[in-house]
Amino acid sequence: MTSIHDPDGTRLPIKLDSTSNGEFEPIPLGPAERLANELAQEAAGRNAKRLGQSRRQFLVSSCGAASTLLAFNSAQAAMGRTGGWFALAEEAALEPAAADAVLAGNEFIFDVQGHFVNPTGAWLQALPEEARPLSGMPAAGCARGVGEGARDYLRCLGPEAFVQDVFMDSDTDVMVLSFVPSTREGEPLTIEEAAAAREIVAQLEGTHRLILHGRVNPNQDGDVEDMQRLRDDFGIQAWKTYTQWGPEGQGFYLTDEGTGRRFLDEAQRLDVPVICIHKGIPFGQQSYEHSLCTDVGPAAREYPDISLLIYHSGFIPGQAEGPYDPDRGEGIDSLVQTVVENDLRGGNVYAELGSTWRFLMRDPDSAAHALGKLLLHLGEDNILWGTDSIWYGSPQDQIQAFRAFQISEEFQERFGYPALTDEIKRKILGLNALRPYRLEADVLRHHLGEDPVQMARAVYRETPDPHFRTFGPRSRREFLNFMRWSGG
């Protein structure tokens, strides 16, 4: 097999690095994560040799992913982290059947938070000629980004790359295309461009493969007034908002009369009763209080017919998660607290895992606590799969890690957490999202069938060539550049 991407096999299929989604400053890897990558690289060379394969051939295989996760287990255990682990048999590193039994699932996967950037969009015209938005891209590298143009690297985030990463190199069936916070004039992805991306998927004759958000910040002039146009002209199926963002830096609460309630009233009037709300991942101290989930429970009780999808579940990168503490008041505990206080378990509040799970993969103890307390207090039907890709490259590694992850028996006994059964994982990975998005069961049957997207994926996977890259900023310098040129 000749590979365009990484022919020498230097990149691991499960990515532990400092990449962020551009909403928080990248957090360097700690000793446990560095050891995990080191052990995984050593295991890749050793196991590839035992199987008579090149490193690249081995790492692209399911055994390569299994070998990487098993190395991560060893590193985390050596650091005393035993609250969760990737439940794979040791032979999975060398036997494809054992690896596939855990990593090659057939679930319906509905990713409710995805992104791409239009590499030739109108947003670039407002930037000075010397501007290099998202300029961490040259360092990340990808085949599409090689060219003579100064901004050719942006093609690594464009619609073609999006389709490849999401629908060919991962098992994702349906993805919601979301938006970043910005002024109306400075959006790296406008609704018109998002609709064009949906058309690319439509050319593959896939039904419901890509769902569109309409971005609404009710504290920005014109956004609420534009909601009907977004619904009527683009068929959006949900709204995206950032309560901690505003054109002047000040956020809002869902319960505020002139902003939050006005927004919720209009969503209800337009019969698009799904609102995706960024909570957690604070942008800074100026509107930190608006990143907390204190307004979620009261709004959910007041608007029981609207589904509130809490992006990131209130998670704060860099803060370890422990068992639920009602006195903590931030992180995932902020979401749990507002649900508990308003008696909303199993109701219209959903916890979404975009960027959260990707970061939790670094720390199995925090991962076990985060998933365990969400299962306990929100319920197994109210956790939604999201990846925040393509900032993190293809979401396949997040999918495989989640398929394998298990909460330890020790944590189950000490904290009352349930085991992550196959049924619960199927719900989280896709089935739960069907309810708020009001999708029919035949969508599920369609995507597990033989539609053209599925057939194209099957042909591609006879000779797959995933790049195992991430695209978001990975250092403070890249993050500051991202904020400077992306309207952050």
Buried (B, 14 or more C-beta within 10 A) or exposed (E): EEBEBBEEBEBBBBBBBBBBBBBBBBBEBEEBBEBBBEBBBEBBEEBBEEBEBBBBBBBBBBBBBBBBBBBBBBBBEEBEBBBBBBBBEEEBBBBBEBBBBBBBBEBBBBBBBBBBBBBEBBBBEEBEEEBBBBBBBBEBBBEBBEEEEEBBBBBBBBBBBBBBBBBBBBBBBBBBBBBBBBEBEBBBBBBEBBBEBBEBBEEBEBBBBBBBBBBBBBBBEEBBEBBBEBBEEBEBBBBBBBBBBBBEEEBBBBBBEEBBBBBBEBBBEBEBBBBBBBBBBBBEEBBBBBBBBBBBBBBBBEBEEBBBBBBBBBBBBEBEBBBBEEEBEBBBBBBBBBBBEBEBBEBBBBBBBBBBBBBBBBBBBBBBBBBBBBBBBBBBBBBBBBBBBBBBBBBBBBBBBBBBBBBBEEBBEEBEBEEBEEEBBBBBBBBBBBBBBEBEEEBBEBBEEEBEBBEBBEEBEEEBBBBBBBBBBBBEEBBEBBBBBBBB
